[in-house]
């Protein structure tokens, strides 16, 4: 999010839910939901649902300028240089790199201070991440969580645009892509399987290695 005049931007990590069309889901149901269970009207590109505690510093920056960017990077894994060497090159000339997918959602943040609006947000998050239930709903004025609402503020960024980039070696020859996919399958480091899953989506990898 933008900093105030003369200050750098604020960066904050947060769990979140991206809902591309929140208005299609109707009411968020649950015991004791009452007023405030219907999601706010969505923007053209949906909305993001995080929440922040009151002591966090970005509030004055949001009030000064509500435009925010949510950045997400995933499926990141390191590719050693020898894996990326061209077929007719010595392996020590291969360039080390990393595979990753990145998305930025640009939007306008709406700060929520109404207790019902704030309570609806964790209910929607729970419905997405804990659909089996097992946790009492957040309802203003009710135990066990209603009293905690005074300690948080809700933020609902309405998404206005998006940017995305993925880097999974699509610019390399078919033989190199197939080599990297095989080496990822054998290494099994964190995110290797996810990065390898992107290989069949690339036109060159779908063609398979050249015939010998």
Buried (B, 14 or more C-beta within 10 A) or exposed (E): BBBEEEEEEBEBEEEBBBBEEBBEEEEBEBEEBBEBBBBBEBBEBBBBBBBBEEEBEBBEBBEEBBEBBBEEEEBBBBBBEBBBBBEEEEEEEBEEBEBBBBBBBBBBBBBBEEBBBBBBBBBBBBBEEEEEEEEBBBBBEBEEBBEBBEEBBBBBBBBEEBEEEBBBBBEBBBBBBBBBBBBBEEBEEEBBBBBBEBBEEBEBBEEEBEEE
